[in-house]
Amino acid sequence: MDNSFISRGIRRCSTPKFLAWLAPWAVLLGLGVFAIGLCLIKGLNQTNMDNRFAFGLWIFLDLTVIALGAGAFFTGFLLYILRREELRAVINSAVVIGFICYSGAVLILAVDVGQPLRAWFTFWHPNVHSMLTEVTFCITCYLGILAIEYAPIVLKNRQLRDVPSFLLFEHQLHKVMPLFAAVGTFLSFFHQGSLGGLYGVLQGRPFAFRDGFAIWPSTFFLFILSAIATGPAFVLLTTWMVSKISGKQLVRHSVFALLAQISGWLLIAYVGLKSLDTLVWLNVTAPRSGVSAIRFYGWQPFASWMLVVEIVVLGLLPALIFLSPSRRRSTPWLITASLLACGGVAVNRFVMTIQTLAVPTLRFEPFMLYFPSWQEIAAFVFVIAYGVILYSLSFRYLTLFPQERELQQQ
Amino acid sequence: MATEQKPKSRFGMVIDLDRCNGCGACAAACAVENNVPPAHPTATDRTGLTWMRVYRADNRRPFPDNRSVYFPVSCQHCGNHTPCMAVCPQNAVDINPETGVVSQIPVRCLGCRYCMAACPFHARYFNWFDPKWPHEMENALNPDVSVRMRGVVEKCNFCHSRWQAAVARAAANGNHDIDPADYVPACVEACPEKAMTFGNLDDPKSEVARQSKAPIVFRLLARLNTDPKVYYRSDRDWVRRLGDTDVAQGESEVSRG
């Protein structure tokens, strides 16, 4: 039915089968729209956030997907700036995933603030000393860049290519793509860092506050490093998932191995610096505020096991797997390590957002827990459903994996 | 951002915890003065609004040695790297250069709640619900204070409208400076135990400045170095220790007010 839109030489499932795949995601999308509508119309009392848990599930997951979406800018940086041509095999997919992650996060942020119609105030009355101002500026600009990077992928569609002006525009966009990749890299380094800085600068929260360099706390640098370490792992993971679901080989194993190697080296650097940062925090930063930081871990259920899991199980272990040449030859090992690495970045973002707020600062305030409401969960399910649908449409009608046709012919 | 600018005066208060009996008159007077709406039927103690929260803490000793204390906690009006002001992305928090009082600008607030995460005193409150007063109770609202809408953050501002009224009265009398006795926040005025003393901390002749220098006076979380302008006073060592930073589990705390 829609064969004329599918790229030549590429096989896709039948239209009914494709619609059947989309149907459950559309239902989840509808549920999410309902939950988001409730939050916008009735207010944030529909969530389980409160005056202590001013941030909840949404901020935690926003930070996580933005870190995972770093695969887009970092792959672009490696391909266009450092000329790692092997990564051309996944760049289109990485851009689509990055666009989904960032647009989804921005959408949820718009629901998460109490007065979304005032979002433009940040541009009109900016507090240039606030990390959140920097995050807002950079994410908005970078989403624009991702849209520009997405455009030539869309314009390459079999039908759209027949429009001469589209073809010309796509050609021109390709010529300036390294420039956009460079600007995207610059913006992304800053907002990934500023997202870490959001918490590291909180002088009033000894659990989150960190020493640093110049105006940037150590979390600024650690967030950048953890994002660029897990971004390639997430690209690897999603490529593998799409390959399994579609039943097609999309890239050569050597691409997986390269992504894993890049992720491995960055992850091992991250684990080293994160361990050093934790030691400085435990022994210098927190005691200076009159807090023996190790006692933070006396609060259940976030005991010291969290720290060990985050650094060793979800950091060091996947790094060692990625760096082992024999393990890199095995797809199951690569997928396991990718899952661990992505889980590690999620746990790190959870600790910085949720655990920071759970730990009391006043001695007569208790330790508190929070569980998200169904509206909060459904709103985030909306983002996942939106991502799956947009990615599915892109995979069906656009060329996300240039090696696919060649691999199919072999 | 004017965090580092030194204000012309520094208004603050000293709260005598040995006098406070936890009656909550300060919290009630604050709510009436500042048009803080009654709690929504589904609000909890974690989603309600109260610019002045009275905590109860005890010394964790068994009867008959058990002793308790009430801690009235409002915004502490930090003067050094004011945590909430430093993080607000759209300058919706400011420090009055005349008084040093930290204020919230609700009509500019985005409702991102970053300031609440930054505040170590848990003294900022979000309007989770639409403000609503019982029938005809709107007639009792203070006309000098704007009501706040759903989706913004609010907090104590040392009854800013009373300061504005004092400034207007001083100007009407041809004076440049206000009469200190003319500017007293509602909580201080309402306290039946006279446990609160308010005034200019930089005025060496003021009672509040004199009291703030007493050796038994302390500030909450002083080691976080935010320079709060609310001081607490107690003769009891264990009470003074409660103001310190260390959050050792199970020590000296507490039920919530």
Boltz contact constraints between the chains, C-beta under 6 A:
constraints:
  - contact:
      token1: [A, 43]
      token2: [B, 150]
      max_distance: 6.0
  - contact:
      token1: [A, 44]
      token2: [B, 128]
      max_distance: 6.0
  - contact:
      token1: [A, 45]
      token2: [B, 128]
      max_distance: 6.0
  - contact:
      token1: [A, 45]
      token2: [B, 129]
      max_distance: 6.0
  - contact:
      token1: [A, 50]
      token2: [B, 46]
      max_distance: 6.0
  - contact:
      token1: [A, 50]
      token2: [B, 47]
      max_distance: 6.0
  - contact:
      token1: [A, 51]
      token2: [B, 46]
      max_distance: 6.0
  - contact:
      token1: [A, 51]
      token2: [B, 125]
      max_distance: 6.0
  - contact:
      token1: [A, 54]
      token2: [B, 113]
      max_distance: 6.0
  - contact:
      token1: [A, 54]
      token2: [B, 116]
      max_distance: 6.0
  - contact:
      token1: [A, 54]
      token2: [B, 117]
      max_distance: 6.0
  - contact:
      token1: [A, 55]
      token2: [B, 117]
      max_distance: 6.0
  - contact:
      token1: [A, 113]
      token2: [B, 110]
      max_distance: 6.0
  - contact:
      token1: [A, 113]
      token2: [B, 111]
      max_distance: 6.0
  - contact:
      token1: [A, 113]
      token2: [B, 112]
      max_distance: 6.0
  - contact:
      token1: [A, 114]
      token2: [B, 111]
      max_distance: 6.0
  - contact:
      token1: [A, 114]
      token2: [B, 151]
      max_distance: 6.0
  - contact:
      token1: [A, 114]
      token2: [B, 152]
      max_distance: 6.0
  - contact:
      token1: [A, 115]
      token2: [B, 110]
      max_distance: 6.0
  - contact:
      token1: [A, 115]
      token2: [B, 111]
      max_distance: 6.0
  - contact:
      token1: [A, 115]
      token2: [B, 151]
      max_distance: 6.0
  - contact:
      token1: [A, 118]
      token2: [B, 110]
      max_distance: 6.0
  - contact:
      token1: [A, 121]
      token2: [B, 90]
      max_distance: 6.0
  - contact:
      token1: [A, 122]
      token2: [B, 89]
      max_distance: 6.0
  - contact:
      token1: [A, 122]
      token2: [B, 90]
      max_distance: 6.0
  - contact:
      token1: [A, 125]
      token2: [B, 90]
      max_distance: 6.0
  - contact:
      token1: [A, 125]
      token2: [B, 91]
      max_distance: 6.0
  - contact:
      token1: [A, 127]
      token2: [B, 1]
      max_distance: 6.0
  - contact:
      token1: [A, 127]
      token2: [B, 88]
      max_distance: 6.0
  - contact:
      token1: [A, 127]
      token2: [B, 89]
      max_distance: 6.0
  - contact:
      token1: [A, 127]
      token2: [B, 91]
      max_distance: 6.0
  - contact:
      token1: [A, 129]
      token2: [B, 1]
      max_distance: 6.0
  - contact:
      token1: [A, 129]
      token2: [B, 86]
      max_distance: 6.0
  - contact:
      token1: [A, 130]
      token2: [B, 87]
      max_distance: 6.0
  - contact:
      token1: [A, 130]
      token2: [B, 89]
      max_distance: 6.0
  - contact:
      token1: [A, 132]
      token2: [B, 89]
      max_distance: 6.0
  - contact:
      token1: [A, 132]
      token2: [B, 114]
      max_distance: 6.0
  - contact:
      token1: [A, 133]
      token2: [B, 89]
      max_distance: 6.0
  - contact:
      token1: [A, 202]
      token2: [B, 118]
      max_distance: 6.0
  - contact:
      token1: [A, 203]
      token2: [B, 81]
      max_distance: 6.0
  - contact:
      token1: [A, 203]
      token2: [B, 83]
      max_distance: 6.0
  - contact:
      token1: [A, 204]
      token2: [B, 83]
      max_distance: 6.0
  - contact:
      token1: [A, 204]
      token2: [B, 118]
      max_distance: 6.0
  - contact:
      token1: [A, 204]
      token2: [B, 120]
      max_distance: 6.0
  - contact:
      token1: [A, 204]
      token2: [B, 224]
      max_distance: 6.0
  - contact:
      token1: [A, 289]
      token2: [B, 223]
      max_distance: 6.0
  - contact:
      token1: [A, 289]
      token2: [B, 224]
      max_distance: 6.0
  - contact:
      token1: [A, 289]
      token2: [B, 245]
      max_distance: 6.0
  - contact:
      token1: [A, 290]
      token2: [B, 223]
      max_distance: 6.0
  - contact:
      token1: [A, 290]
      token2: [B, 245]
      max_distance: 6.0
  - contact:
      token1: [A, 290]
      token2: [B, 246]
      max_distance: 6.0
  - contact:
      token1: [A, 291]
      token2: [B, 245]
      max_distance: 6.0
  - contact:
      token1: [A, 291]
      token2: [B, 246]
      max_distance: 6.0
  - contact:
      token1: [A, 295]
      token2: [B, 248]
      max_distance: 6.0
  - contact:
      token1: [A, 298]
      token2: [B, 249]
      max_distance: 6.0
  - contact:
      token1: [A, 360]
      token2: [B, 247]
      max_distance: 6.0
  - contact:
      token1: [A, 361]
      token2: [B, 120]
      max_distance: 6.0
  - contact:
      token1: [A, 363]
      token2: [B, 242]
      max_distance: 6.0
  - contact:
      token1: [A, 363]
      token2: [B, 253]
      max_distance: 6.0
  - contact:
      token1: [A, 364]
      token2: [B, 55]
      max_distance: 6.0
  - contact:
      token1: [A, 364]
      token2: [B, 57]
      max_distance: 6.0
  - contact:
      token1: [A, 364]
      token2: [B, 253]
      max_distance: 6.0
  - contact:
      token1: [A, 364]
      token2: [B, 254]
      max_distance: 6.0
